[in-house]
Amino acid sequence: MLTRMLQRCVVSFMLCLIGFIPRTIQSDEAPRSGQWLGKLTQEQGGYRQEYDFELYLTAKNDRYAGRTYVYAPNVLGVLSFTGQQRGAVLYLKEEELLISRKPSDLSWCFKTMQLRQVKRGDDWYLEGPWQGTSEYGICIPGWLSLKYIPPKV
């Protein structure tokens, strides 16, 4: 009788532990929503060659939406975007300027981005080229490299 009770307790304890395992093991599946933080670079001839860049991504089925934040000294731009995934690539396009703080000689570039989700070690990245247009015409293109920032509990 005591042995049967002990076995039930052990089984119950093991089931409780198993319930916690998915929360502690990192998934191999790329995150579809969340915060991505890193750098936007622009080839020679742009206003600057490097900006800090954040992307907040929300996925709904195969459609994406969110906001981008581009900043550097005396520069802050917040833009909305939409996009979709085709194969392994996220195609995102900035559509509306929401917040602008910049020098008068800078024009916002509305970017189209082609980003791949890449895993290195335990970290996920969005990486790829971007192109765009501003009030002056075609922007000098560049590259994005953004690291996924897991939500803090």
Residue pairs with C-beta under 8 A, 6 or more apart in sequence:
26 122
28 119
30 117
30 119
30 124
31 124
31 148
31 150
32 57
32 59
33 57
33 58
33 59
34 56
34 57
34 148
34 149
34 150
34 151
35 54
35 55
35 56
35 57
35 148
35 149
35 151
36 54
36 55
36 56
36 57
36 126
36 146
36 147
36 148
36 149
37 53
37 54
37 55
37 146
37 147
37 149
38 52
38 53
38 125
38 126
38 144
38 145
38 146
38 147
39 50
39 51
39 52
39 53
39 144
39 145
39 146
40 50
40 51
40 52
40 53
40 70
40 130
40 142
40 143
40 144
41 49
41 50
41 51
41 142
41 143
41 144
41 145
42 48
42 49
42 50
42 51
42 139
42 140
42 141
42 142
43 49
43 140
43 141
43 142
44 140
45 140
46 139
46 140
46 142
47 105
47 106
48 72
48 75
50 72
51 70
51 71
51 72
51 75
52 70
52 71
52 72
53 68
53 69
53 70
53 71
53 144
53 146
54 68
54 69
54 146
55 66
55 67
55 68
55 69
55 92
55 126
55 146
56 66
56 67
56 68
56 69
57 64
57 66
58 64
58 65
58 66
62 84
62 85
63 82
63 83
63 84
64 81
64 82
64 83
64 84
64 85
64 90
64 92
65 80
65 81
65 82
65 83
66 80
66 81
66 92
67 78
67 79
67 80
67 81
67 98
68 77
68 78
68 79
68 81
68 94
68 111
69 76
69 77
69 78
70 76
70 77
70 79
71 77
74 101
74 102
74 103
75 101
75 102
75 103
75 106
76 99
76 100
76 101
76 102
77 97
77 99
77 100
77 101
77 102
77 108
78 97
78 98
78 99
78 100
79 94
79 95
79 96
79 97
79 98
79 108
79 110
80 94
80 95
80 96
80 98
81 92
81 93
81 94
81 95
82 92
82 93
82 95
83 90
83 91
83 92
83 93
83 113
84 90
84 91
85 91
88 116
88 117
89 114
89 115
89 116
89 128
90 113
90 114
90 115
90 116
90 117
90 126
91 112
91 113
91 114
92 111
92 112
92 113
92 115
93 110
93 111
93 112
93 113
94 110
94 111
94 112
94 132
95 110
97 108
97 110
100 108
102 108
107 134
107 135
107 136
108 134
108 135
109 132
109 133
109 134
109 139
110 132
110 133
110 134
111 130
111 131
111 132
111 139
112 130
112 131
112 132
113 128
113 129
113 130
113 144
114 128
114 129
114 130
115 126
115 127
115 128
115 144
115 146
116 126
116 127
116 128
117 124
117 125
117 126
118 124
118 125
118 126
118 127
119 125
123 147
123 148
124 147
124 148
125 145
125 146
125 147
125 148
126 144
126 145
126 146
126 148
127 143
127 144
127 145
127 146
128 143
128 144
129 141
129 142
129 143
129 144
130 141
130 142
130 143
130 144
131 138
131 139
131 141
132 138
132 139
132 141
133 139
